[in-house]
Amino acid sequence: MTFMFYLCQKCFETHGAITGTMVMPDEIFFEKLKQEQMASYGHYLSQQELAAVVEADASPLAKLLKEGK
């Protein structure tokens, strides 16, 4: 991914989804991250551990983290 666009909730309610983009509320995205960390590692990861996961790029958590960028 090379580009990220954030649309606030008020603007989303006013203008709706942008064609060709994915819409996921922050709360749901962060809950998915928490669930994957607990399922894979049994605890919430530190910033350093998360960076290592993204660098290794070999897990479902790395995929989720990259989706959120």
N, CA, C and O atoms as a CHARMM CRD file, in Angstrom:
* protein
*
  276
    1    1 MET  N      0.84600  -1.16900   0.00000 PROA 1      0.00000
    2    1 MET  CA     0.00000   0.00000   0.00000 PROA 1      0.00000
    3    1 MET  C      0.89500   1.23500   0.00000 PROA 1      0.00000
    4    1 MET  O      1.86700   1.31000   0.75200 PROA 1      0.00000
    5    2 THR  N      0.56500   2.17600  -0.82800 PROA 2      0.00000
    6    2 THR  CA     1.37300   3.39500  -0.88900 PROA 2      0.00000
    7    2 THR  C      0.58000   4.65000  -0.55400 PROA 2      0.00000
    8    2 THR  O      1.13200   5.75100  -0.55600 PROA 2      0.00000
    9    3 PHE  N     -0.71000   4.49500  -0.26600 PROA 3      0.00000
   10    3 PHE  CA    -1.53100   5.66700   0.00100 PROA 3      0.00000
   11    3 PHE  C     -2.60900   5.30900   1.01300 PROA 3      0.00000
   12    3 PHE  O     -3.18700   4.22400   0.96800 PROA 3      0.00000
   13    4 MET  N     -2.87100   6.24100   1.92900 PROA 4      0.00000
   14    4 MET  CA    -3.94200   6.04800   2.89200 PROA 4      0.00000
   15    4 MET  C     -4.78900   7.30500   2.93700 PROA 4      0.00000
   16    4 MET  O     -4.27300   8.42100   2.87700 PROA 4      0.00000
   17    5 PHE  N     -6.07300   7.11500   3.04000 PROA 5      0.00000
   18    5 PHE  CA    -6.99000   8.23300   3.11800 PROA 5      0.00000
   19    5 PHE  C     -7.89400   8.00700   4.31000 PROA 5      0.00000
   20    5 PHE  O     -8.44900   6.92000   4.46800 PROA 5      0.00000
   21    6 TYR  N     -8.05100   9.01100   5.14900 PROA 6      0.00000
   22    6 TYR  CA    -8.89800   8.91000   6.33300 PROA 6      0.00000
   23    6 TYR  C    -10.06800   9.86300   6.17500 PROA 6      0.00000
   24    6 TYR  O     -9.88300  11.04600   5.89000 PROA 6      0.00000
   25    7 LEU  N    -11.25800   9.34800   6.35800 PROA 7      0.00000
   26    7 LEU  CA   -12.47100  10.14400   6.27500 PROA 7      0.00000
   27    7 LEU  C    -13.12500  10.10100   7.64900 PROA 7      0.00000
   28    7 LEU  O    -13.45300   9.02300   8.14600 PROA 7      0.00000
   29    8 CYS  N    -13.31800  11.26300   8.26600 PROA 8      0.00000
   30    8 CYS  CA   -13.91300  11.29900   9.60000 PROA 8      0.00000
   31    8 CYS  C    -15.34900  10.77600   9.54300 PROA 8      0.00000
   32    8 CYS  O    -15.96800  10.74900   8.48000 PROA 8      0.00000
   33    9 GLN  N    -15.86200  10.36600  10.68800 PROA 9      0.00000
   34    9 GLN  CA   -17.19900   9.79100  10.75200 PROA 9      0.00000
   35    9 GLN  C    -18.26200  10.76700  10.25800 PROA 9      0.00000
   36    9 GLN  O    -19.17700  10.37000   9.53700 PROA 9      0.00000
   37   10 LYS  N    -18.15100  12.04300  10.64000 PROA 10     0.00000
   38   10 LYS  CA   -19.13700  13.03800  10.20900 PROA 10     0.00000
   39   10 LYS  C    -19.15800  13.17500   8.68400 PROA 10     0.00000
   40   10 LYS  O    -20.23000  13.21000   8.07800 PROA 10     0.00000
   41   11 CYS  N    -17.98400  13.25000   8.06800 PROA 11     0.00000
   42   11 CYS  CA   -17.91200  13.36900   6.60400 PROA 11     0.00000
   43   11 CYS  C    -18.40600  12.08800   5.92600 PROA 11     0.00000
   44   11 CYS  O    -19.05800  12.14500   4.88400 PROA 11     0.00000
   45   12 PHE  N    -18.09200  10.93500   6.52300 PROA 12     0.00000
   46   12 PHE  CA   -18.58300   9.68000   5.95700 PROA 12     0.00000
   47   12 PHE  C    -20.09800   9.65500   5.98000 PROA 12     0.00000
   48   12 PHE  O    -20.72700   9.24500   5.00500 PROA 12     0.00000
   49   13 GLU  N    -20.69500  10.09300   7.09300 PROA 13     0.00000
   50   13 GLU  CA   -22.15500  10.12800   7.18700 PROA 13     0.00000
   51   13 GLU  C    -22.75500  11.10500   6.17800 PROA 13     0.00000
   52   13 GLU  O    -23.84100  10.86400   5.65100 PROA 13     0.00000
   53   14 THR  N    -22.05100  12.21000   5.90900 PROA 14     0.00000
   54   14 THR  CA   -22.54100  13.21200   4.96600 PROA 14     0.00000
   55   14 THR  C    -22.35000  12.77600   3.51900 PROA 14     0.00000
   56   14 THR  O    -23.26400  12.90900   2.70500 PROA 14     0.00000
   57   15 HSD  N    -21.14400  12.24800   3.18700 PROA 15     0.00000
   58   15 HSD  CA   -20.79200  11.98300   1.79300 PROA 15     0.00000
   59   15 HSD  C    -20.81000  10.50800   1.40500 PROA 15     0.00000
   60   15 HSD  O    -20.86600  10.18800   0.21700 PROA 15     0.00000
   61   16 GLY  N    -20.76400   9.61200   2.37800 PROA 16     0.00000
   62   16 GLY  CA   -20.78400   8.17700   2.08600 PROA 16     0.00000
   63   16 GLY  C    -19.42600   7.63600   1.69900 PROA 16     0.00000
   64   16 GLY  O    -18.41500   8.33600   1.75400 PROA 16     0.00000
   65   17 ALA  N    -19.42400   6.38900   1.31100 PROA 17     0.00000
   66   17 ALA  CA   -18.18500   5.69100   0.94800 PROA 17     0.00000
   67   17 ALA  C    -17.63300   6.21800  -0.37400 PROA 17     0.00000
   68   17 ALA  O    -18.38400   6.66500  -1.24000 PROA 17     0.00000
   69   18 ILE  N    -16.33600   6.16000  -0.51100 PROA 18     0.00000
   70   18 ILE  CA   -15.66200   6.55500  -1.74500 PROA 18     0.00000
   71   18 ILE  C    -15.49200   5.30100  -2.59200 PROA 18     0.00000
   72   18 ILE  O    -14.97600   4.29500  -2.10500 PROA 18     0.00000
   73   19 THR  N    -15.91000   5.34400  -3.82900 PROA 19     0.00000
   74   19 THR  CA   -15.84800   4.19200  -4.72600 PROA 19     0.00000
   75   19 THR  C    -14.43100   3.63300  -4.79500 PROA 19     0.00000
   76   19 THR  O    -13.45700   4.37200  -4.93800 PROA 19     0.00000
   77   20 GLY  N    -14.34000   2.30800  -4.68900 PROA 20     0.00000
   78   20 GLY  CA   -13.05000   1.63200  -4.81900 PROA 20     0.00000
   79   20 GLY  C    -12.21000   1.63900  -3.55800 PROA 20     0.00000
   80   20 GLY  O    -11.03900   1.25900  -3.59500 PROA 20     0.00000
   81   21 THR  N    -12.78100   2.06100  -2.45000 PROA 21     0.00000
   82   21 THR  CA   -12.02600   2.05700  -1.20000 PROA 21     0.00000
   83   21 THR  C    -12.68300   1.12700  -0.19500 PROA 21     0.00000
   84   21 THR  O    -13.86200   0.79000  -0.30400 PROA 21     0.00000
   85   22 MET  N    -11.89200   0.72400   0.78000 PROA 22     0.00000
   86   22 MET  CA   -12.39000  -0.12800   1.83600 PROA 22     0.00000
   87   22 MET  C    -12.84300   0.75400   2.99300 PROA 22     0.00000
   88   22 MET  O    -12.17200   1.72800   3.33600 PROA 22     0.00000
   89   23 VAL  N    -13.96800   0.41600   3.58900 PROA 23     0.00000
   90   23 VAL  CA   -14.47200   1.17900   4.73000 PROA 23     0.00000
   91   23 VAL  C    -14.55400   0.24300   5.93100 PROA 23     0.00000
   92   23 VAL  O    -15.27500  -0.75500   5.91800 PROA 23     0.00000
   93   24 MET  N    -13.79500   0.59200   6.97100 PROA 24     0.00000
   94   24 MET  CA   -13.83900  -0.16800   8.20500 PROA 24     0.00000
   95   24 MET  C    -13.67800   0.81500   9.35500 PROA 24     0.00000
   96   24 MET  O    -12.68300   1.53900   9.41300 PROA 24     0.00000
   97   25 PRO  N    -14.63400   0.85100  10.26500 PROA 25     0.00000
   98   25 PRO  CA   -14.49100   1.74500  11.40800 PROA 25     0.00000
   99   25 PRO  C    -13.23800   1.41500  12.21600 PROA 25     0.00000
  100   25 PRO  O    -12.85600   0.25100  12.33900 PROA 25     0.00000
  101   26 ASP  N    -12.60800   2.44300  12.75900 PROA 26     0.00000
  102   26 ASP  CA   -11.39300   2.25200  13.55200 PROA 26     0.00000
  103   26 ASP  C    -11.59500   1.23400  14.66200 PROA 26     0.00000
  104   26 ASP  O    -10.72200   0.40200  14.91100 PROA 26     0.00000
  105   27 GLU  N    -12.73000   1.29500  15.32400 PROA 27     0.00000
  106   27 GLU  CA   -12.98500   0.39800  16.44500 PROA 27     0.00000
  107   27 GLU  C    -12.90900  -1.06500  16.02700 PROA 27     0.00000
  108   27 GLU  O    -12.35500  -1.89300  16.75000 PROA 27     0.00000
  109   28 ILE  N    -13.46200  -1.37800  14.87200 PROA 28     0.00000
  110   28 ILE  CA   -13.44100  -2.75600  14.37700 PROA 28     0.00000
  111   28 ILE  C    -12.02800  -3.16100  13.99100 PROA 28     0.00000
  112   28 ILE  O    -11.59600  -4.27000  14.30400 PROA 28     0.00000
  113   29 PHE  N    -11.29700  -2.27000  13.30900 PROA 29     0.00000
  114   29 PHE  CA    -9.92400  -2.57800  12.91000 PROA 29     0.00000
  115   29 PHE  C     -9.05500  -2.85600  14.13400 PROA 29     0.00000
  116   29 PHE  O     -8.32200  -3.84400  14.16300 PROA 29     0.00000
  117   30 PHE  N     -9.13400  -1.98700  15.14700 PROA 30     0.00000
  118   30 PHE  CA    -8.29700  -2.17000  16.33400 PROA 30     0.00000
  119   30 PHE  C     -8.70100  -3.40800  17.12400 PROA 30     0.00000
  120   30 PHE  O     -7.85200  -4.04600  17.74600 PROA 30     0.00000
  121   31 GLU  N     -9.97300  -3.75300  17.10700 PROA 31     0.00000
  122   31 GLU  CA   -10.40900  -4.98200  17.77600 PROA 31     0.00000
  123   31 GLU  C     -9.84100  -6.20500  17.06100 PROA 31     0.00000
  124   31 GLU  O     -9.42900  -7.16700  17.71100 PROA 31     0.00000
  125   32 LYS  N     -9.81600  -6.17600  15.72600 PROA 32     0.00000
  126   32 LYS  CA    -9.20700  -7.27600  14.97200 PROA 32     0.00000
  127   32 LYS  C     -7.73100  -7.42200  15.31600 PROA 32     0.00000
  128   32 LYS  O     -7.23400  -8.53700  15.47600 PROA 32     0.00000
  129   33 LEU  N     -7.02300  -6.28500  15.43200 PROA 33     0.00000
  130   33 LEU  CA    -5.61300  -6.33800  15.80900 PROA 33     0.00000
  131   33 LEU  C     -5.43300  -6.97800  17.18000 PROA 33     0.00000
  132   33 LEU  O     -4.55500  -7.82000  17.36600 PROA 33     0.00000
  133   34 LYS  N     -6.26200  -6.57900  18.13500 PROA 34     0.00000
  134   34 LYS  CA    -6.17900  -7.14400  19.48900 PROA 34     0.00000
  135   34 LYS  C     -6.42500  -8.64700  19.47300 PROA 34     0.00000
  136   34 LYS  O     -5.68200  -9.41300  20.08700 PROA 34     0.00000
  137   35 GLN  N     -7.47400  -9.06200  18.76700 PROA 35     0.00000
  138   35 GLN  CA    -7.81100 -10.48300  18.71400 PROA 35     0.00000
  139   35 GLN  C     -6.68400 -11.30300  18.09300 PROA 35     0.00000
  140   35 GLN  O     -6.35500 -12.38000  18.59200 PROA 35     0.00000
  141   36 GLU  N     -6.09700 -10.80700  17.01900 PROA 36     0.00000
  142   36 GLU  CA    -5.01200 -11.54000  16.35500 PROA 36     0.00000
  143   36 GLU  C     -3.77500 -11.62300  17.23600 PROA 36     0.00000
  144   36 GLU  O     -3.11300 -12.66000  17.27000 PROA 36     0.00000
  145   37 GLN  N     -3.45200 -10.54800  17.94900 PROA 37     0.00000
  146   37 GLN  CA    -2.30500 -10.57500  18.85200 PROA 37     0.00000
  147   37 GLN  C     -2.50800 -11.61700  19.95200 PROA 37     0.00000
  148   37 GLN  O     -1.60200 -12.39500  20.25100 PROA 37     0.00000
  149   38 MET  N     -3.70100 -11.62800  20.55100 PROA 38     0.00000
  150   38 MET  CA    -3.97400 -12.58900  21.61800 PROA 38     0.00000
  151   38 MET  C     -3.97200 -14.02200  21.08700 PROA 38     0.00000
  152   38 MET  O     -3.45200 -14.92300  21.74600 PROA 38     0.00000
  153   39 ALA  N     -4.54600 -14.24100  19.91000 PROA 39     0.00000
  154   39 ALA  CA    -4.60500 -15.58400  19.33900 PROA 39     0.00000
  155   39 ALA  C     -3.21800 -16.10400  18.96600 PROA 39     0.00000
  156   39 ALA  O     -2.91400 -17.27900  19.17200 PROA 39     0.00000
  157   40 SER  N     -2.37900 -15.22700  18.41600 PROA 40     0.00000
  158   40 SER  CA    -1.06400 -15.66500  17.93700 PROA 40     0.00000
  159   40 SER  C      0.03000 -15.62800  19.00100 PROA 40     0.00000
  160   40 SER  O      0.92800 -16.46900  19.00300 PROA 40     0.00000
  161   41 TYR  N     -0.04800 -14.64700  19.90900 PROA 41     0.00000
  162   41 TYR  CA     1.06000 -14.43600  20.85100 PROA 41     0.00000
  163   41 TYR  C      0.65800 -14.54300  22.32200 PROA 41     0.00000
  164   41 TYR  O      1.52200 -14.64800  23.19200 PROA 41     0.00000
  165   42 GLY  N     -0.63200 -14.51700  22.60200 PROA 42     0.00000
  166   42 GLY  CA    -1.09500 -14.63900  23.97100 PROA 42     0.00000
  167   42 GLY  C     -0.97900 -13.36500  24.78800 PROA 42     0.00000
  168   42 GLY  O     -1.26600 -13.36900  25.98500 PROA 42     0.00000
  169   43 HSD  N     -0.56600 -12.28200  24.16000 PROA 43     0.00000
  170   43 HSD  CA    -0.46900 -10.97900  24.83400 PROA 43     0.00000
  171   43 HSD  C     -0.44600  -9.88200  23.77400 PROA 43     0.00000
  172   43 HSD  O     -0.24700 -10.14100  22.58800 PROA 43     0.00000
  173   44 TYR  N     -0.65800  -8.64100  24.23700 PROA 44     0.00000
  174   44 TYR  CA    -0.55500  -7.50900  23.32100 PROA 44     0.00000
  175   44 TYR  C      0.91200  -7.18100  23.10100 PROA 44     0.00000
  176   44 TYR  O      1.69400  -7.14400  24.05000 PROA 44     0.00000
  177   45 LEU  N      1.28000  -6.94700  21.86800 PROA 45     0.00000
  178   45 LEU  CA     2.67800  -6.71600  21.51600 PROA 45     0.00000
  179   45 LEU  C      3.09800  -5.27200  21.74700 PROA 45     0.00000
  180   45 LEU  O      2.28800  -4.34800  21.66500 PROA 45     0.00000
  181   46 SER  N      4.38300  -5.10200  22.04000 PROA 46     0.00000
  182   46 SER  CA     4.95600  -3.76100  22.18200 PROA 46     0.00000
  183   46 SER  C      5.16800  -3.16600  20.79200 PROA 46     0.00000
  184   46 SER  O      5.02300  -3.85600  19.78300 PROA 46     0.00000
  185   47 GLN  N      5.50700  -1.89600  20.75000 PROA 47     0.00000
  186   47 GLN  CA     5.79000  -1.24400  19.46500 PROA 47     0.00000
  187   47 GLN  C      6.94700  -1.94800  18.74200 PROA 47     0.00000
  188   47 GLN  O      6.90500  -2.13100  17.52500 PROA 47     0.00000
  189   48 GLN  N      7.96300  -2.33500  19.49200 PROA 48     0.00000
  190   48 GLN  CA     9.11500  -3.01800  18.88600 PROA 48     0.00000
  191   48 GLN  C      8.70500  -4.37300  18.31900 PROA 48     0.00000
  192   48 GLN  O      9.13400  -4.75600  17.23100 PROA 48     0.00000
  193   49 GLU  N      7.87400  -5.09300  19.06400 PROA 49     0.00000
  194   49 GLU  CA     7.41300  -6.39500  18.58600 PROA 49     0.00000
  195   49 GLU  C      6.53700  -6.24300  17.34600 PROA 49     0.00000
  196   49 GLU  O      6.64800  -7.03600  16.41000 PROA 49     0.00000
  197   50 LEU  N      5.67400  -5.24100  17.33000 PROA 50     0.00000
  198   50 LEU  CA     4.83200  -4.99600  16.15600 PROA 50     0.00000
  199   50 LEU  C      5.67800  -4.64900  14.93600 PROA 50     0.00000
  200   50 LEU  O      5.39700  -5.11200  13.83000 PROA 50     0.00000
  201   51 ALA  N      6.70900  -3.84000  15.13500 PROA 51     0.00000
  202   51 ALA  CA     7.60300  -3.49000  14.02000 PROA 51     0.00000
  203   51 ALA  C      8.28300  -4.73100  13.46900 PROA 51     0.00000
  204   51 ALA  O      8.42700  -4.87000  12.25400 PROA 51     0.00000
  205   52 ALA  N      8.70700  -5.64200  14.35200 PROA 52     0.00000
  206   52 ALA  CA     9.35600  -6.88000  13.90800 PROA 52     0.00000
  207   52 ALA  C      8.37600  -7.75600  13.12700 PROA 52     0.00000
  208   52 ALA  O      8.76800  -8.39600  12.15100 PROA 52     0.00000
  209   53 VAL  N      7.11800  -7.79300  13.53900 PROA 53     0.00000
  210   53 VAL  CA     6.09600  -8.57700  12.83100 PROA 53     0.00000
  211   53 VAL  C      5.90900  -8.02900  11.42600 PROA 53     0.00000
  212   53 VAL  O      5.84900  -8.79400  10.46300 PROA 53     0.00000
  213   54 VAL  N      5.81700  -6.71400  11.30000 PROA 54     0.00000
  214   54 VAL  CA     5.64000  -6.10500   9.97800 PROA 54     0.00000
  215   54 VAL  C      6.86100  -6.36300   9.10300 PROA 54     0.00000
  216   54 VAL  O      6.72700  -6.65800   7.91600 PROA 54     0.00000
  217   55 GLU  N      8.03900  -6.25300   9.68500 PROA 55     0.00000
  218   55 GLU  CA     9.26700  -6.48400   8.92000 PROA 55     0.00000
  219   55 GLU  C      9.35000  -7.92500   8.42500 PROA 55     0.00000
  220   55 GLU  O      9.76800  -8.16300   7.29100 PROA 55     0.00000
  221   56 ALA  N      8.96000  -8.88400   9.25400 PROA 56     0.00000
  222   56 ALA  CA     9.00000 -10.29500   8.85400 PROA 56     0.00000
  223   56 ALA  C      7.95500 -10.59900   7.78400 PROA 56     0.00000
  224   56 ALA  O      8.16600 -11.47100   6.94100 PROA 56     0.00000
  225   57 ASP  N      6.83200  -9.88800   7.81300 PROA 57     0.00000
  226   57 ASP  CA     5.77600  -9.99200   6.79800 PROA 57     0.00000
  227   57 ASP  C      5.35400 -11.43300   6.52500 PROA 57     0.00000
  228   57 ASP  O      5.19500 -11.82600   5.37000 PROA 57     0.00000
  229   58 ALA  N      5.17100 -12.21700   7.58200 PROA 58     0.00000
  230   58 ALA  CA     4.84500 -13.63000   7.38100 PROA 58     0.00000
  231   58 ALA  C      3.71600 -14.10600   8.28500 PROA 58     0.00000
  232   58 ALA  O      3.69700 -15.27100   8.68200 PROA 58     0.00000
  233   59 SER  N      2.78400 -13.23400   8.61200 PROA 59     0.00000
  234   59 SER  CA     1.72200 -13.66000   9.51100 PROA 59     0.00000
  235   59 SER  C      0.43500 -12.89400   9.21900 PROA 59     0.00000
  236   59 SER  O      0.45900 -11.84800   8.57000 PROA 59     0.00000
  237   60 PRO  N     -0.68400 -13.42200   9.70300 PROA 60     0.00000
  238   60 PRO  CA    -1.94400 -12.69100   9.54600 PROA 60     0.00000
  239   60 PRO  C     -1.89800 -11.32500  10.23000 PROA 60     0.00000
  240   60 PRO  O     -2.51100 -10.37200   9.74900 PROA 60     0.00000
  241   61 LEU  N     -1.17300 -11.22200  11.35400 PROA 61     0.00000
  242   61 LEU  CA    -1.06000  -9.94100  12.04200 PROA 61     0.00000
  243   61 LEU  C     -0.32100  -8.92500  11.17200 PROA 61     0.00000
  244   61 LEU  O     -0.70900  -7.75800  11.13500 PROA 61     0.00000
  245   62 ALA  N      0.72800  -9.34300  10.47600 PROA 62     0.00000
  246   62 ALA  CA     1.45300  -8.43600   9.58100 PROA 62     0.00000
  247   62 ALA  C      0.51800  -7.92100   8.48500 PROA 62     0.00000
  248   62 ALA  O      0.56400  -6.74800   8.11600 PROA 62     0.00000
  249   63 LYS  N     -0.32000  -8.80900   7.97700 PROA 63     0.00000
  250   63 LYS  CA    -1.27200  -8.39300   6.93100 PROA 63     0.00000
  251   63 LYS  C     -2.24100  -7.34400   7.48500 PROA 63     0.00000
  252   63 LYS  O     -2.49500  -6.33200   6.83200 PROA 63     0.00000
  253   64 LEU  N     -2.78000  -7.58100   8.67900 PROA 64     0.00000
  254   64 LEU  CA    -3.69400  -6.61100   9.29300 PROA 64     0.00000
  255   64 LEU  C     -3.01600  -5.27900   9.52200 PROA 64     0.00000
  256   64 LEU  O     -3.59000  -4.22900   9.23200 PROA 64     0.00000
  257   65 LEU  N     -1.79100  -5.31100  10.04400 PROA 65     0.00000
  258   65 LEU  CA    -1.07100  -4.07800  10.31000 PROA 65     0.00000
  259   65 LEU  C     -0.83100  -3.28900   9.02600 PROA 65     0.00000
  260   65 LEU  O     -0.92500  -2.06200   9.01800 PROA 65     0.00000
  261   66 LYS  N     -0.52600  -3.98600   7.96300 PROA 66     0.00000
  262   66 LYS  CA    -0.29000  -3.30000   6.69100 PROA 66     0.00000
  263   66 LYS  C     -1.59500  -2.75000   6.09500 PROA 66     0.00000
  264   66 LYS  O     -1.58600  -1.72200   5.41800 PROA 66     0.00000
  265   67 GLU  N     -2.71800  -3.44000   6.35100 PROA 67     0.00000
  266   67 GLU  CA    -4.01000  -2.93300   5.89200 PROA 67     0.00000
  267   67 GLU  C     -4.32800  -1.60000   6.54600 PROA 67     0.00000
  268   67 GLU  O     -4.92500  -0.71800   5.92900 PROA 67     0.00000
  269   68 GLY  N     -3.92400  -1.46300   7.80100 PROA 68     0.00000
  270   68 GLY  CA    -4.25500  -0.26300   8.56000 PROA 68     0.00000
  271   68 GLY  C     -3.39700   0.92600   8.27000 PROA 68     0.00000
  272   68 GLY  O     -3.71400   2.02800   8.71900 PROA 68     0.00000
  273   69 LYS  N     -2.32700   0.75700   7.54100 PROA 69     0.00000
  274   69 LYS  CA    -1.45400   1.89000   7.23800 PROA 69     0.00000
  275   69 LYS  C     -2.13400   2.84700   6.29400 PROA 69     0.00000
  276   69 LYS  O     -1.55200   3.86600   5.92200 PROA 69     0.00000
